[in-house]
Amino acid sequence: MKRRILTFHGVGEPERLLDPGEADYWIGLDRFCDILDRVCHHVDRDKVLITFDDGNLSDLRLAAPELCRRGLDAEFFVLTGRLGKTGSLDPDDVRWLLKMGMGVGSHGIDHRDWSGLSDGELEWELGQSKRLLEEICGHHLHSASIPFGRYNRATLAKLRACGYETVYSSDGGDATTGRFLQARTSIRGGMTDAMIDHILDGHLPAMRRLRRAARMTLSAWS
Ligand SMILES: [Zn+2]
């Protein structure tokens, strides 16, 4: 089945210092609620998956309650190196998300570009974050999302070797259920209603379609 996967990062006011360029990916609570309502009313609502990256505190404080209110769920990709730090989730928060019916996966430890790491560094980012989250969640964990959407063959091979079964990129467009690599679209604060509807409808501009095709062929070779 084809589906569309949205990625959110932060909702409301950040409670930590943001990295350069990160503010574009934070959206106000009202806008977030608008987008969730658009998902709920979309003809393909059942084909839309919602994900969150970075493990910001707003995942639990703001986003999860709004999801529950609408009967939606989501998968939250956590950075274990930020757990318990100001503005980020702590281990109890992660367990709360699970109790609320949400899924949890790894986004690595320190929010590094996985395509630029040595084999040993990559092993540490992927393996150690998985082990720690499994300890916190009390069950096996099979999914990861790729920081900055940057990956190469070595990244995908190491993800498989570390036991991940589903990996979320930021390549845009449709994703096919059951595939190892799942393309997502990041939602930015400045996106218009028309842009959101295009994403929900599965439309992808021609240039992005070409870039996506070039990147995703990598997965066939990993
Ligand atoms: Zn991230």
Boltz pocket constraint, residues with backbone or C-beta under 6 A from the ligand:
constraints:
  - pocket:
      binder: B
      contacts: [[A, 53], [A, 54], [A, 107], [A, 111], [A, 146], [A, 147], [A, 148]]
      max_distance: 6.0
